[in-house]
């Protein structure tokens, strides 16, 4: 995985915040994925920042944590989204 990977949700994935959670709907299958508050924030950052590196840096700043610590969580989340073909 490269630091500058562009991140976008697949066009057929609908995303809604339903605080404190988030809901992703895959219109192709159809299936639903519910994420917790941390997953919701990661999805919001993906939309706002658009790159893996920018997401990690923004979350590290927001949560006052080391980027190395945040990157493991972000990468696990991105791997899950990729395994479901939710990123384009």
N, C-alpha and C positions, 0 to 999 in steps of 0.2 A: 504494500500500500504506500502510495507516495503522499508526501505532505501537502501537495497542491491538488490532490484529487478533487475534481469538481463533483459536487453532490447535488443531486436533484431527485425529488420523488418522481417516480414513473407517472406519466400523464394520466393513466387510468387509476391512480391511487388518490382517493379523497381523504383529506386530513381535517379533522375538527378537534378543537380544544373543548373539552368538557371537564373544566377544572374540578378536582385536581388531576385529572387524567387526560389522555388524548386518545382519539379513535382514528384508526386508519381503515378505510374500506377499499378493498381491491375489487373493482368493478368487473375484472376479467373472469374471476372465479365463480361466484363472489365469496369473499371471506372478510372477516373483521379481525383486526388486531387492536387490543387495548394496551396502552402503555401507561406506566406510572408517571408521577410528576417529573421525575428526572428524564424519562424518555420523552415526555412532552416538551421539556425545555430543550433537549437535544434536537427534536424535530423543528422547533421554532428557530433554533440557531442554524440548522441546515438551510431553512428557507431564507433567513436573513443574511447569512455569511457566505454560503455556497461552496466553501472548500473545507476539507478536513482540518487543515492547519488553523484556519480562522475560527472554526467551531471550537477546537481544543483550546486555543488561546483565550477566546471569549469566556468559555465555561471555567477555565482555570482562574481567570480574573474574578468572575462572578462568585465562584465558590471558595475563593481564596485558597486554592490548592495548587500543587505542582502540576505543570503540563504533562509530565511523565505519568502521573497518577491518573489524571483525567483521560489521557490518550488510551489507556487500557480499556476503560469503560466505553469510550466513544467507539473504539475499534470493535468491541464485542457487539455493541448495538448496530453498527454499520454492517457487520458480518451477518447478523440476524436479518436485517432488512434486505441484504443482497441474497441471502438464501431463499427469501420469499419473493425475489425478483421485484422488489418495491422501489429500487433505485434505477435511474436511467443514466 
